[in-house]
């Protein structure tokens, strides 16, 4: 038979356990709110509008607007309202892939060398340019090599070629597509929610260099790219994920 003292002891124990749980929840909630790791649901919300089509190709689904970046070796998909092309190399500016998704009202935004390979409604952008097209704010930023050379002294992506990356805001998510680039000082002034960074090496950053870049960029999550279609493999993306100090999401190739 329980005494009154036993019962009050049990009630006190429950109160202590309840308090401990409450404090635990508050503390863990506070950690995720005060920087560091994003909650999985917030990361999922930001990346849910971004579809990786392999290599540097993405489709981004906005509110009533379909945007592609560097379509290459893609299957047929929803028609494009906006296509962004970073530079003229064939794995980025691919007329046959653009033809799969282009319609008469599609606007193409491209670095000038890439624009020459395409036709339709084309807006040329160079690093530093800003545009607002169909309600989407677009900023072109530099993309170039510092240590990847085609031949001595000749980079694959020379700074003077005017190749670009893009920062665009879709459904309130600020997305940075770096284009073909090494880790460059201009990345320090990039602020975004999601950064799409090349990790294959050879023509662009290695996984290790991309980890350095990720730490320079002000971003909440990084999606690795420039792998999965002949140049670089998913192992490069996994290696990048293992060493990056910034959270990494590897998207499935659609
Ligand atoms: Zn290239």
py3Dmol code that shows the C-alpha trace and the ligand (Angstrom):
import py3Dmol

protein = """\
ATOM      1  CA  UNK A   1       0.000   0.000   0.000  1.00  0.00           C
ATOM      2  CA  UNK A   2       1.358   3.402  -1.095  1.00  0.00           C
ATOM      3  CA  UNK A   3       1.779   6.095   1.480  1.00  0.00           C
ATOM      4  CA  UNK A   4       0.973   9.729   0.793  1.00  0.00           C
ATOM      5  CA  UNK A   5       4.724  10.402   0.806  1.00  0.00           C
ATOM      6  CA  UNK A   6       5.295   7.782  -1.969  1.00  0.00           C
ATOM      7  CA  UNK A   7       2.615   9.413  -4.148  1.00  0.00           C
ATOM      8  CA  UNK A   8       4.075  12.891  -3.806  1.00  0.00           C
ATOM      9  CA  UNK A   9       7.480  11.407  -4.595  1.00  0.00           C
ATOM     10  CA  UNK A  10       6.113   9.867  -7.823  1.00  0.00           C
ATOM     11  CA  UNK A  11       4.448  13.181  -8.792  1.00  0.00           C
ATOM     12  CA  UNK A  12       7.747  14.994  -8.197  1.00  0.00           C
ATOM     13  CA  UNK A  13       9.570  12.444 -10.390  1.00  0.00           C
ATOM     14  CA  UNK A  14       7.125  13.030 -13.257  1.00  0.00           C
ATOM     15  CA  UNK A  15       7.547  16.785 -12.857  1.00  0.00           C
ATOM     16  CA  UNK A  16      11.359  16.450 -13.032  1.00  0.00           C
ATOM     17  CA  UNK A  17      11.167  14.216 -16.138  1.00  0.00           C
ATOM     18  CA  UNK A  18       8.725  16.648 -17.791  1.00  0.00           C
ATOM     19  CA  UNK A  19      10.976  19.609 -17.045  1.00  0.00           C
ATOM     20  CA  UNK A  20      14.026  17.748 -18.382  1.00  0.00           C
ATOM     21  CA  UNK A  21      12.189  16.915 -21.634  1.00  0.00           C
ATOM     22  CA  UNK A  22      11.018  20.519 -22.025  1.00  0.00           C
ATOM     23  CA  UNK A  23      14.528  21.895 -21.493  1.00  0.00           C
ATOM     24  CA  UNK A  24      15.932  19.308 -23.914  1.00  0.00           C
ATOM     25  CA  UNK A  25      13.465  20.297 -26.629  1.00  0.00           C
ATOM     26  CA  UNK A  26      14.108  24.008 -26.097  1.00  0.00           C
ATOM     27  CA  UNK A  27      17.890  23.547 -26.196  1.00  0.00           C
ATOM     28  CA  UNK A  28      17.889  21.395 -29.340  1.00  0.00           C
ATOM     29  CA  UNK A  29      15.420  23.786 -31.016  1.00  0.00           C
ATOM     30  CA  UNK A  30      17.646  26.690 -30.125  1.00  0.00           C
ATOM     31  CA  UNK A  31      20.696  25.036 -31.681  1.00  0.00           C
ATOM     32  CA  UNK A  32      19.019  24.559 -35.056  1.00  0.00           C
ATOM     33  CA  UNK A  33      17.590  28.092 -35.016  1.00  0.00           C
ATOM     34  CA  UNK A  34      20.887  29.769 -34.166  1.00  0.00           C
ATOM     35  CA  UNK A  35      22.825  28.757 -37.274  1.00  0.00           C
ATOM     36  CA  UNK A  36      24.712  25.655 -38.262  1.00  0.00           C
ATOM     37  CA  UNK A  37      22.664  22.816 -39.649  1.00  0.00           C
ATOM     38  CA  UNK A  38      19.373  23.596 -41.366  1.00  0.00           C
ATOM     39  CA  UNK A  39      16.411  21.496 -40.350  1.00  0.00           C
ATOM     40  CA  UNK A  40      15.848  18.689 -42.857  1.00  0.00           C
ATOM     41  CA  UNK A  41      12.396  20.075 -43.706  1.00  0.00           C
ATOM     42  CA  UNK A  42      13.775  23.555 -44.483  1.00  0.00           C
ATOM     43  CA  UNK A  43      16.509  22.081 -46.712  1.00  0.00           C
ATOM     44  CA  UNK A  44      13.889  19.948 -48.446  1.00  0.00           C
ATOM     45  CA  UNK A  45      11.674  23.019 -48.991  1.00  0.00           C
ATOM     46  CA  UNK A  46      14.526  24.967 -50.601  1.00  0.00           C
ATOM     47  CA  UNK A  47      15.710  22.129 -52.835  1.00  0.00           C
ATOM     48  CA  UNK A  48      12.263  20.774 -53.794  1.00  0.00           C
ATOM     49  CA  UNK A  49      11.909  23.254 -56.685  1.00  0.00           C
ATOM     50  CA  UNK A  50      15.324  22.240 -58.103  1.00  0.00           C
ATOM     51  CA  UNK A  51      15.548  19.200 -60.378  1.00  0.00           C
ATOM     52  CA  UNK A  52      19.002  17.923 -61.355  1.00  0.00           C
ATOM     53  CA  UNK A  53      19.140  16.633 -64.924  1.00  0.00           C
ATOM     54  CA  UNK A  54      22.785  15.524 -64.617  1.00  0.00           C
ATOM     55  CA  UNK A  55      26.053  17.431 -65.224  1.00  0.00           C
ATOM     56  CA  UNK A  56      25.309  21.204 -64.925  1.00  0.00           C
ATOM     57  CA  UNK A  57      21.705  20.842 -66.154  1.00  0.00           C
ATOM     58  CA  UNK A  58      18.852  21.832 -63.899  1.00  0.00           C
ATOM     59  CA  UNK A  59      15.141  22.524 -64.225  1.00  0.00           C
ATOM     60  CA  UNK A  60      13.755  24.923 -61.623  1.00  0.00           C
ATOM     61  CA  UNK A  61       9.994  25.067 -61.159  1.00  0.00           C
ATOM     62  CA  UNK A  62       8.743  28.514 -60.175  1.00  0.00           C
ATOM     63  CA  UNK A  63       5.202  29.806 -59.759  1.00  0.00           C
ATOM     64  CA  UNK A  64       3.878  29.243 -63.286  1.00  0.00           C
ATOM     65  CA  UNK A  65       7.368  29.503 -64.756  1.00  0.00           C
ATOM     66  CA  UNK A  66       9.734  26.745 -65.875  1.00  0.00           C
ATOM     67  CA  UNK A  67      13.437  27.599 -65.909  1.00  0.00           C
ATOM     68  CA  UNK A  68      16.305  25.506 -67.255  1.00  0.00           C
ATOM     69  CA  UNK A  69      20.008  26.068 -66.756  1.00  0.00           C
ATOM     70  CA  UNK A  70      22.569  24.578 -69.197  1.00  0.00           C
ATOM     71  CA  UNK A  71      20.287  21.815 -70.594  1.00  0.00           C
ATOM     72  CA  UNK A  72      22.523  18.972 -71.842  1.00  0.00           C
ATOM     73  CA  UNK A  73      21.635  15.406 -72.797  1.00  0.00           C
ATOM     74  CA  UNK A  74      18.168  15.934 -71.313  1.00  0.00           C
ATOM     75  CA  UNK A  75      15.029  13.937 -71.962  1.00  0.00           C
ATOM     76  CA  UNK A  76      11.991  15.834 -73.199  1.00  0.00           C
ATOM     77  CA  UNK A  77      10.388  17.723 -70.354  1.00  0.00           C
ATOM     78  CA  UNK A  78       8.072  20.651 -69.643  1.00  0.00           C
ATOM     79  CA  UNK A  79       8.634  23.509 -72.120  1.00  0.00           C
ATOM     80  CA  UNK A  80      10.835  26.348 -70.928  1.00  0.00           C
ATOM     81  CA  UNK A  81       9.807  29.920 -70.159  1.00  0.00           C
ATOM     82  CA  UNK A  82      13.416  30.816 -69.444  1.00  0.00           C
ATOM     83  CA  UNK A  83      16.704  29.098 -70.329  1.00  0.00           C
ATOM     84  CA  UNK A  84      19.989  30.269 -68.795  1.00  0.00           C
ATOM     85  CA  UNK A  85      23.277  29.319 -70.505  1.00  0.00           C
ATOM     86  CA  UNK A  86      26.572  29.902 -68.697  1.00  0.00           C
ATOM     87  CA  UNK A  87      29.034  29.609 -71.614  1.00  0.00           C
ATOM     88  CA  UNK A  88      29.577  28.253 -75.104  1.00  0.00           C
ATOM     89  CA  UNK A  89      31.119  24.824 -74.393  1.00  0.00           C
ATOM     90  CA  UNK A  90      29.077  22.015 -75.925  1.00  0.00           C
ATOM     91  CA  UNK A  91      28.133  20.472 -72.576  1.00  0.00           C
ATOM     92  CA  UNK A  92      26.488  23.790 -71.583  1.00  0.00           C
ATOM     93  CA  UNK A  93      25.289  25.451 -74.802  1.00  0.00           C
ATOM     94  CA  UNK A  94      23.680  22.538 -76.631  1.00  0.00           C
ATOM     95  CA  UNK A  95      21.368  23.654 -79.483  1.00  0.00           C
ATOM     96  CA  UNK A  96      19.797  20.175 -79.792  1.00  0.00           C
ATOM     97  CA  UNK A  97      18.904  20.141 -76.111  1.00  0.00           C
ATOM     98  CA  UNK A  98      17.597  23.717 -76.201  1.00  0.00           C
ATOM     99  CA  UNK A  99      15.394  22.664 -79.143  1.00  0.00           C
ATOM    100  CA  UNK A 100      13.720  20.002 -76.967  1.00  0.00           C
ATOM    101  CA  UNK A 101      12.331  22.597 -74.546  1.00  0.00           C
ATOM    102  CA  UNK A 102      12.257  25.871 -76.493  1.00  0.00           C
ATOM    103  CA  UNK A 103       8.928  27.379 -77.550  1.00  0.00           C
ATOM    104  CA  UNK A 104       8.217  30.665 -79.334  1.00  0.00           C
ATOM    105  CA  UNK A 105       7.837  32.582 -76.054  1.00  0.00           C
ATOM    106  CA  UNK A 106      10.973  31.132 -74.413  1.00  0.00           C
ATOM    107  CA  UNK A 107      13.563  33.713 -73.383  1.00  0.00           C
ATOM    108  CA  UNK A 108      17.187  32.577 -73.479  1.00  0.00           C
ATOM    109  CA  UNK A 109      19.694  34.347 -71.242  1.00  0.00           C
ATOM    110  CA  UNK A 110      23.282  33.623 -72.222  1.00  0.00           C
ATOM    111  CA  UNK A 111      26.898  34.713 -72.056  1.00  0.00           C
ATOM    112  CA  UNK A 112      27.717  36.306 -75.401  1.00  0.00           C
ATOM    113  CA  UNK A 113      29.815  33.434 -76.821  1.00  0.00           C
ATOM    114  CA  UNK A 114      26.952  31.017 -76.097  1.00  0.00           C
ATOM    115  CA  UNK A 115      24.316  33.322 -77.607  1.00  0.00           C
ATOM    116  CA  UNK A 116      26.036  32.961 -80.986  1.00  0.00           C
ATOM    117  CA  UNK A 117      25.200  29.228 -81.026  1.00  0.00           C
ATOM    118  CA  UNK A 118      21.476  29.698 -80.333  1.00  0.00           C
ATOM    119  CA  UNK A 119      18.468  31.415 -81.844  1.00  0.00           C
ATOM    120  CA  UNK A 120      15.186  32.847 -80.577  1.00  0.00           C
ATOM    121  CA  UNK A 121      14.589  35.585 -77.989  1.00  0.00           C
ATOM    122  CA  UNK A 122      18.061  36.006 -76.521  1.00  0.00           C
ATOM    123  CA  UNK A 123      19.297  38.345 -73.796  1.00  0.00           C
ATOM    124  CA  UNK A 124      23.082  38.534 -73.434  1.00  0.00           C
ATOM    125  CA  UNK A 125      24.521  38.906 -69.938  1.00  0.00           C
ATOM    126  CA  UNK A 126      28.079  39.537 -68.831  1.00  0.00           C
ATOM    127  CA  UNK A 127      29.482  39.314 -65.298  1.00  0.00           C
ATOM    128  CA  UNK A 128      27.968  42.057 -63.127  1.00  0.00           C
ATOM    129  CA  UNK A 129      24.798  42.451 -65.217  1.00  0.00           C
ATOM    130  CA  UNK A 130      21.379  42.270 -63.559  1.00  0.00           C
ATOM    131  CA  UNK A 131      18.046  41.614 -65.254  1.00  0.00           C
ATOM    132  CA  UNK A 132      14.468  40.940 -64.263  1.00  0.00           C
ATOM    133  CA  UNK A 133      12.771  38.655 -66.763  1.00  0.00           C
ATOM    134  CA  UNK A 134       9.253  37.265 -66.368  1.00  0.00           C
ATOM    135  CA  UNK A 135       9.357  38.177 -62.663  1.00  0.00           C
ATOM    136  CA  UNK A 136      12.656  36.392 -62.006  1.00  0.00           C
ATOM    137  CA  UNK A 137      15.605  38.499 -60.842  1.00  0.00           C
ATOM    138  CA  UNK A 138      18.818  37.303 -62.451  1.00  0.00           C
ATOM    139  CA  UNK A 139      22.366  38.389 -61.702  1.00  0.00           C
ATOM    140  CA  UNK A 140      25.331  37.227 -63.797  1.00  0.00           C
ATOM    141  CA  UNK A 141      28.541  36.634 -61.840  1.00  0.00           C
ATOM    142  CA  UNK A 142      32.067  35.733 -62.982  1.00  0.00           C
ATOM    143  CA  UNK A 143      33.093  32.127 -63.668  1.00  0.00           C
ATOM    144  CA  UNK A 144      36.669  31.351 -64.691  1.00  0.00           C
ATOM    145  CA  UNK A 145      39.686  29.135 -64.079  1.00  0.00           C
ATOM    146  CA  UNK A 146      42.676  29.990 -61.954  1.00  0.00           C
ATOM    147  CA  UNK A 147      44.524  26.654 -62.166  1.00  0.00           C
ATOM    148  CA  UNK A 148      42.939  24.474 -64.898  1.00  0.00           C
ATOM    149  CA  UNK A 149      44.776  24.834 -68.194  1.00  0.00           C
ATOM    150  CA  UNK A 150      44.071  23.569 -71.724  1.00  0.00           C
ATOM    151  CA  UNK A 151      47.723  24.234 -72.594  1.00  0.00           C
ATOM    152  CA  UNK A 152      50.418  26.148 -70.689  1.00  0.00           C
ATOM    153  CA  UNK A 153      49.010  29.561 -69.805  1.00  0.00           C
ATOM    154  CA  UNK A 154      45.645  28.949 -71.529  1.00  0.00           C
ATOM    155  CA  UNK A 155      42.809  28.189 -69.088  1.00  0.00           C
ATOM    156  CA  UNK A 156      39.752  26.219 -70.208  1.00  0.00           C
ATOM    157  CA  UNK A 157      37.606  29.116 -69.005  1.00  0.00           C
ATOM    158  CA  UNK A 158      39.569  32.370 -69.325  1.00  0.00           C
ATOM    159  CA  UNK A 159      38.281  35.283 -67.238  1.00  0.00           C
ATOM    160  CA  UNK A 160      38.315  37.554 -70.313  1.00  0.00           C
ATOM    161  CA  UNK A 161      35.843  35.265 -72.121  1.00  0.00           C
ATOM    162  CA  UNK A 162      32.991  36.692 -70.049  1.00  0.00           C
ATOM    163  CA  UNK A 163      31.626  33.319 -69.006  1.00  0.00           C
ATOM    164  CA  UNK A 164      29.135  33.520 -66.179  1.00  0.00           C
ATOM    165  CA  UNK A 165      27.398  31.907 -63.266  1.00  0.00           C
ATOM    166  CA  UNK A 166      23.902  33.066 -62.303  1.00  0.00           C
ATOM    167  CA  UNK A 167      22.140  34.047 -59.103  1.00  0.00           C
ATOM    168  CA  UNK A 168      18.367  33.875 -59.481  1.00  0.00           C
ATOM    169  CA  UNK A 169      15.506  34.014 -57.036  1.00  0.00           C
ATOM    170  CA  UNK A 170      12.682  31.548 -57.536  1.00  0.00           C
ATOM    171  CA  UNK A 171       9.781  31.195 -55.070  1.00  0.00           C
ATOM    172  CA  UNK A 172      11.807  33.180 -52.546  1.00  0.00           C
ATOM    173  CA  UNK A 173      14.792  30.830 -52.802  1.00  0.00           C
ATOM    174  CA  UNK A 174      18.030  32.496 -53.910  1.00  0.00           C
ATOM    175  CA  UNK A 175      19.891  30.013 -56.101  1.00  0.00           C
ATOM    176  CA  UNK A 176      23.527  30.383 -57.267  1.00  0.00           C
ATOM    177  CA  UNK A 177      24.606  28.287 -60.274  1.00  0.00           C
ATOM    178  CA  UNK A 178      28.379  28.733 -60.382  1.00  0.00           C
ATOM    179  CA  UNK A 179      28.946  27.717 -64.031  1.00  0.00           C
ATOM    180  CA  UNK A 180      32.347  26.267 -64.965  1.00  0.00           C
ATOM    181  CA  UNK A 181      34.731  27.844 -62.495  1.00  0.00           C
ATOM    182  CA  UNK A 182      37.467  27.451 -59.971  1.00  0.00           C
ATOM    183  CA  UNK A 183      37.195  28.854 -56.438  1.00  0.00           C
ATOM    184  CA  UNK A 184      37.503  32.582 -57.169  1.00  0.00           C
ATOM    185  CA  UNK A 185      37.618  35.561 -54.789  1.00  0.00           C
ATOM    186  CA  UNK A 186      34.328  36.959 -56.163  1.00  0.00           C
ATOM    187  CA  UNK A 187      32.551  34.044 -54.457  1.00  0.00           C
ATOM    188  CA  UNK A 188      33.079  35.801 -51.113  1.00  0.00           C
ATOM    189  CA  UNK A 189      30.380  38.305 -52.072  1.00  0.00           C
ATOM    190  CA  UNK A 190      27.831  35.685 -53.125  1.00  0.00           C
ATOM    191  CA  UNK A 191      24.877  35.412 -50.740  1.00  0.00           C
ATOM    192  CA  UNK A 192      22.349  32.691 -51.499  1.00  0.00           C
ATOM    193  CA  UNK A 193      20.219  29.941 -50.024  1.00  0.00           C
ATOM    194  CA  UNK A 194      21.335  27.145 -52.354  1.00  0.00           C
ATOM    195  CA  UNK A 195      24.656  26.990 -54.231  1.00  0.00           C
ATOM    196  CA  UNK A 196      25.125  24.652 -57.205  1.00  0.00           C
ATOM    197  CA  UNK A 197      28.874  23.980 -57.390  1.00  0.00           C
ATOM    198  CA  UNK A 198      30.985  21.926 -59.824  1.00  0.00           C
ATOM    199  CA  UNK A 199      33.107  19.229 -58.144  1.00  0.00           C
ATOM    200  CA  UNK A 200      34.548  17.049 -60.941  1.00  0.00           C
ATOM    201  CA  UNK A 201      38.008  18.576 -61.278  1.00  0.00           C
ATOM    202  CA  UNK A 202      39.833  18.607 -64.674  1.00  0.00           C
ATOM    203  CA  UNK A 203      37.954  21.648 -66.135  1.00  0.00           C
ATOM    204  CA  UNK A 204      36.488  22.998 -62.896  1.00  0.00           C
ATOM    205  CA  UNK A 205      36.950  22.763 -59.120  1.00  0.00           C
ATOM    206  CA  UNK A 206      37.910  19.450 -57.576  1.00  0.00           C
ATOM    207  CA  UNK A 207      35.829  18.237 -54.623  1.00  0.00           C
ATOM    208  CA  UNK A 208      38.494  19.657 -52.285  1.00  0.00           C
ATOM    209  CA  UNK A 209      38.511  23.058 -54.042  1.00  0.00           C
ATOM    210  CA  UNK A 210      34.711  23.085 -54.010  1.00  0.00           C
ATOM    211  CA  UNK A 211      34.789  22.602 -50.225  1.00  0.00           C
ATOM    212  CA  UNK A 212      36.993  25.716 -50.009  1.00  0.00           C
ATOM    213  CA  UNK A 213      34.537  27.577 -52.268  1.00  0.00           C
ATOM    214  CA  UNK A 214      31.527  26.449 -50.218  1.00  0.00           C
ATOM    215  CA  UNK A 215      33.102  27.955 -47.108  1.00  0.00           C
ATOM    216  CA  UNK A 216      33.667  31.282 -48.950  1.00  0.00           C
ATOM    217  CA  UNK A 217      30.117  31.569 -50.282  1.00  0.00           C
ATOM    218  CA  UNK A 218      27.359  32.649 -47.913  1.00  0.00           C
ATOM    219  CA  UNK A 219      24.972  29.769 -48.510  1.00  0.00           C
ATOM    220  CA  UNK A 220      22.736  27.483 -46.468  1.00  0.00           C
ATOM    221  CA  UNK A 221      23.145  24.346 -48.555  1.00  0.00           C
ATOM    222  CA  UNK A 222      25.247  23.191 -51.518  1.00  0.00           C
ATOM    223  CA  UNK A 223      24.199  20.879 -54.348  1.00  0.00           C
ATOM    224  CA  UNK A 224      27.209  19.379 -56.188  1.00  0.00           C
ATOM    225  CA  UNK A 225      27.154  19.245 -60.020  1.00  0.00           C
ATOM    226  CA  UNK A 226      29.353  18.802 -63.130  1.00  0.00           C
ATOM    227  CA  UNK A 227      29.300  15.040 -62.613  1.00  0.00           C
ATOM    228  CA  UNK A 228      27.164  12.178 -63.823  1.00  0.00           C
ATOM    229  CA  UNK A 229      27.237  12.751 -67.600  1.00  0.00           C
ATOM    230  CA  UNK A 230      30.709  11.613 -68.656  1.00  0.00           C
ATOM    231  CA  UNK A 231      32.888  14.077 -66.719  1.00  0.00           C
ATOM    232  CA  UNK A 232      33.367  13.202 -63.069  1.00  0.00           C
ATOM    233  CA  UNK A 233      31.287  10.700 -61.119  1.00  0.00           C
ATOM    234  CA  UNK A 234      28.992  10.582 -58.133  1.00  0.00           C
ATOM    235  CA  UNK A 235      32.035   9.551 -56.066  1.00  0.00           C
ATOM    236  CA  UNK A 236      33.295  13.132 -56.515  1.00  0.00           C
ATOM    237  CA  UNK A 237      29.975  14.425 -55.153  1.00  0.00           C
ATOM    238  CA  UNK A 238      30.185  12.011 -52.207  1.00  0.00           C
ATOM    239  CA  UNK A 239      33.791  13.031 -51.474  1.00  0.00           C
ATOM    240  CA  UNK A 240      32.734  16.680 -51.526  1.00  0.00           C
ATOM    241  CA  UNK A 241      29.853  15.945 -49.157  1.00  0.00           C
ATOM    242  CA  UNK A 242      32.208  14.183 -46.742  1.00  0.00           C
ATOM    243  CA  UNK A 243      34.613  17.145 -46.431  1.00  0.00           C
ATOM    244  CA  UNK A 244      32.342  20.203 -46.841  1.00  0.00           C
ATOM    245  CA  UNK A 245      31.801  22.345 -43.744  1.00  0.00           C
ATOM    246  CA  UNK A 246      28.529  23.567 -45.324  1.00  0.00           C
ATOM    247  CA  UNK A 247      25.537  21.161 -45.508  1.00  0.00           C
ATOM    248  CA  UNK A 248      25.396  19.256 -48.820  1.00  0.00           C
ATOM    249  CA  UNK A 249      22.421  17.689 -50.601  1.00  0.00           C
ATOM    250  CA  UNK A 250      23.145  15.323 -53.486  1.00  0.00           C
ATOM    251  CA  UNK A 251      20.045  15.332 -55.680  1.00  0.00           C
ATOM    252  CA  UNK A 252      18.984  12.281 -57.688  1.00  0.00           C
ATOM    253  CA  UNK A 253      19.516  12.662 -61.445  1.00  0.00           C
ATOM    254  CA  UNK A 254      16.093  12.948 -63.103  1.00  0.00           C
TER     255      UNK A 254
END
"""
ligand_1 = """\
1
ZN
Zn 33.181 24.616 -69.881
"""
view = py3Dmol.view(width=600, height=400)
view.addModel(protein, "pdb")
view.setStyle({"model": 0}, {"cartoon": {"style": "trace"}})
view.addModel(ligand_1, "xyz")
view.setStyle({"model": 1}, {"stick": {}})
view.zoomTo()
view.show()
